[in-house]
Amino acid sequence: MAGGGATWRRTLGEHGPAVSAIGLGCMGMSYGYGPAHDKAEMIDLIRSAFHQGVTFFDTAQAYGPWANEELVGEALKPIRDQVVIATKFGIYYENGEQTLDSRPERITETVEGSLMRLRTDTIDLLYQHRVDPNVPIEDVAGTVKELIDDGKVRHFGMSEAGVETIRKAQASRRSPRCRASTRCGGGSPR
């Protein structure tokens, strides 16, 4: 791999993966900022970024929906063991409308789809796209913990979560209830 040395790397969280200091958010390649770009050109762009030292690539099942994960999966397949892929859950499409849905069964379903589209056996960083006020964060963290234990996810994060929500997610992993249950997780990578 080409690219920078140790000064160009960062560790995400206390025990998270080491990644390039600059990552590539892939959303705009197929969603969000006008029409999708040419797929072949975007694959070339992603691979070019890698050859210039980028090892962190961000996507989400909501981008497209699903099209961006498919693009990222195809682009990174030949170099999968050399990159960190982050994707998100928690935004679901129903009748063409976005809705928040972080119920445990939806998280599990979303991860299975993401694994398929990303052409990988493990998601390096899975994070909740938006906090779902209808699902206790302890249930969300517990579900992701199960996915980590199953080897489908390596690390868990949260996007646009408040401090109190993050504390609850982290505390749920350390509570006595958690030590006796598989339904517990945490906001920090394991």
C-alpha positions, 0 to 999 in steps of 0.5 A: 500500500502506498501512502503515509506512515505512522503520522498519518494514522489515528486510532478511533476511540480507546481501543478502536481500529487504526485508520488513515488520518483522512478518511473518505466519506462515500455518500455523495458518490451515489446519493445526497448531492444530485444524481449518482456519479458514474459507477466506474469512475467512483470505483476508480476514485475509491481505489485511487484514494486507497493508493494515496494512503486512505484506509478509512471508508464511510457509507450507510445503508440509507445512502441510496438506499443501499446503492452506496454500500454496493458501490463501496463493497465492489470498490474495496473487495480486492483490498478488503483486508487492508481497509476499515469500512464503517457503515450505519444502521437506524434509518429505514425506508418504508414506502419511500420515506425515511424513518428511524428504526433501531429495534433489535430485529431491524438492526440484525436485518440491516447488518445482514444486508450490509454484509452482503452489499459490502461483500465482507464477513465483518463490518469494521465499524457499525454505528447508529445513524441517528438515535431512535427515541422509541428504542432504549439505547441499552437494547441497541447496544446489546444487539450490537454486542451480540453482533460483535460476539458473532463476529459480524461487527468489530466496533460500535459507535454512535452518530449525533448522540448526546452525552447522556445517551453515550454514557448509558450505552457505555454503562450498559456493558459494565453493569451487573445485569450485562455480565449475566446477559447477552443483551448488553453492549457499549458505546466504545469499541471492545 
